Amino acid sequence: MSNDVIEKGQATKEAMEKLAVPAPEMESCLATALYECQRDEPFNGAVLQSMTITYTYQVPTAGVAFNSDQKKWDLYINPYFFCKRLNRHERRAVLFHEIYHILNQHPIRVPFRKLSPKRTQLMNVAADMAINQFIKHLPAGCPSCKGNPPGQPCENPDCPGNCIDVKKYADIVRGQQVPWKENMPMEHYYEKLLEMFNDDPGVDGEGDGEEEGEGEGGSGKGKGKGKGKGKGMPGTIDQHNWDASSEEKDLLDATEDLVKRAMVKSSFSHSSLPGFVQELLDQIKARRAELNYKHILMSILKKSISANARKHSWTRKSRRFGFFAPGTREAEMPHLDVYVDTSGSISIEEANEFLGIVDEFLKVGSKKCTLNMFHTDNYYREKHRLGEKLDMKKFQSGGTDLTESLKLVAEGRPDVALWLTDGYYSDVDVEKWMGVGQKFPQCVFVISSSGEKNHPLLRLGQTVQIPVKDKK
């Protein structure tokens, strides 16, 4: 064995010995922190006691993660970080920090946005910024990082972490520092951070589109409109291992289950819950209603395939004769025509939501469709694939008349015509275009949350209305 291998092995052993924490000390530090959390904030302490908390060196500090196998939230803490680098007040604060992410639905709101890696980091910083202002005794860093720009991680490996503090951030307006507002949601701080770091080449990579900054400067070191940037990207005190591949329904169910177990443990009834917890349960209920309506839409599309529409396939064995006879499989998904209402009564938010629904349909369909956009005319008609981005400059606005679009449906006879609209339009006599005994093609109408569900074309197919979102 070479001397280099021996020396590396010895160095690794010494490093592990330095980071090692005796089991009794780990048990004592965690037990004391949980007791103090329960004493200071009974419900949040009960939430922590309802979780599986695991010591591991696989995370450098701490973090919550969704266990997709067991469908529950887990909390992980690094023993050296927790026991050696933090005092008793900071340990309690870090535990509160982790569950505040869950109780504020950060993991539910973050992973389902398509963000570049650096935008994801900014979103994580924004999540910390939104909750840290309500937590006392978070690790403030060490002397070597006190002079760093806001959010700049310390290079000292034994620093307990310079947590994100909104009070250290400000815009420069006409030469004056304007502090960022406190008590704002994660999304607000994310938009502010995008302005602050809009010169970073990695911010506008894969992910959502480019935003324009409105404020001037960034953190006091910026120059010009939206040009402020510190020394590199900010860092967070913990790890945000929020698995974007998890089903959102599972995240909601796990969060609700965690809250209800904490209610039992802390003897809280639903009527005596803290206000923010009642709001959380209401938001979960509202979001679940949205997911249910999407499930209804998916079911409608799948049911459009006839139960008898089967194809023989030698790649699938016959249930009766095995591979000596061809099995069967479902036929191709139906041809889908999508009609998006872009009339003047449709807001930008509704139009974007409509396009998101198109992709949801394509995920369970043939991955492509014919996409139409209409107001009084059917001014856009092109093939569209799953995930394909649209040039927003192509959008037009005007009144609402479905006549021309309905003629295209009558002539092309798609298997399903999906209409994304607000339902405010006049009736159209489509029956005059049909031959004897001929039916108009199947239609599915998705009505915006503020639209008219009892629209004039109910007779042409099924109608589903998007539920009103909770704006709290």
RADA-V922437 format. One record per backbone hydrogen bond with DSSP energy under -1.0 kcal/mol. CO is the residue of the C=O (numbers start at 1). NH is the residue of the N-H. Records with the same first field share a line. If there is no record, write none. Layout:
# RADA-V922437
CO=NH ; NH
This chain:
# RADA-V922437
2=6
3=7
4=8
5=9
6=10
7=11
8=12
9=13
10=14
11=15
12=16
13=17
14=18
15=19
16=20
22=26
23=27
24=28
25=29
26=30
27=31
28=32
29=33
30=34
31=35
32=36
33=37
34=38
35=39
36=40
37=41
41=45
42=46
43=47
44=48
45=49
48=51
52=75
54=77
61=78
62=239
63=76
65=74
66=68
67=71 ; 72
72=67
74=65
75=54
76=63
77=56
78=82
79=83
80=84 ; 85
87=91
88=92
89=93
90=94
91=95
92=96
93=97
94=98
95=99
96=100
97=101
99=103
100=104
101=106
102=105
105=109
106=110
107=111
110=113
113=115
114=208
116=120
117=121
118=122
119=123
120=124
121=125
122=126
123=127
124=128
125=129
126=130
127=131
128=132
131=134
132=135
139=163
142=145
145=148
149=152
151=235
156=159
161=163
165=168
166=169
169=180
171=178
173=176
176=173
178=171
185=189
186=190
187=191
188=192
189=193
190=194
191=195
192=196
193=197
195=198
197=200
200=203
216=172
224=217 ; 227
230=232
240=242
243=246
247=251
248=252
249=253
250=254
251=255
252=256
253=257
254=258
255=259
256=260
257=261
258=262
259=263
260=264
261=265
262=266
263=268
274=278
275=279
276=280
277=281
278=282
279=283
280=284
281=285
282=286
283=287
284=288
285=289
286=290
287=291
288=292
289=293
290=294
291=295
292=296
293=297
294=298
295=299
296=300
297=301
298=302
299=303
302=305
306=309
308=310
309=331
311=329
313=327
316=327
318=322
321=324
322=318
325=318
327=313
329=311
335=416
336=370
337=418
338=372
339=420
340=374
343=346
347=351
348=352
349=353
350=354
351=355
352=356
353=357
354=358
355=359
356=360
357=361
358=362
359=363
367=386
369=384
370=338
371=382
372=340
373=380
374=342
375=401
377=375 ; 379
380=373
382=371
384=369
385=388
391=394
392=395
398=344
402=406
403=407
404=408
405=409
406=410
407=411
408=412
409=413
416=337
417=444
418=339
419=446
420=341
421=448
422=452
423=425
428=430
430=433
431=434
435=438
442=417
443=462
444=419
445=464
446=421
447=466
448=451
453=455
455=458
457=460
458=461
460=443
462=445
464=447
